[in-house]
């Protein structure tokens, strides 16, 4: 497997690894087929258990021409370094990736994980995004 050198700080890389580990444990326990909300709740409980700081449903403003259009809630901002977007869909599509990238821009964060829990093996549902 080809390994690409990361442009992210080692601390962020470590956090990404820990977050993926939490999500894998949740997926092993719950399996695929549930709606997003139980996975979000379980991931939050796993973060609490492991002492990983996070904000669930963090509100960020959406601006247009320097005017606030609305506030949008992100699934998770983890350790003030990472956006975690949880999905439970048949297939991740390009729009899911674009959505997560947009959330990262709104939160002013370079790192993101798009996590689809509706897969047999969670590794197949993980998309790592770096701006």
HELIX and SHEET records of a PDB file:
HELIX    1   1 UNK A   10  UNK A   30  1                                  21    
HELIX    2   2 UNK A   36  UNK A   50  1                                  15    
HELIX    3   3 UNK A   94  UNK A  107  1                                  14    
HELIX    4   4 UNK A  122  UNK A  125  5                                   4    
SHEET    1   A 5 UNK A  54  UNK A  64  0                                        
SHEET    2   A 5 UNK A  67  UNK A  78 -1                                        
SHEET    3   A 5 UNK A  82  UNK A  87 -1                                        
SHEET    4   A 5 UNK A 111  UNK A 116  1                                        
SHEET    5   A 5 UNK A 126  UNK A 130 -1                                        
END                                                                             
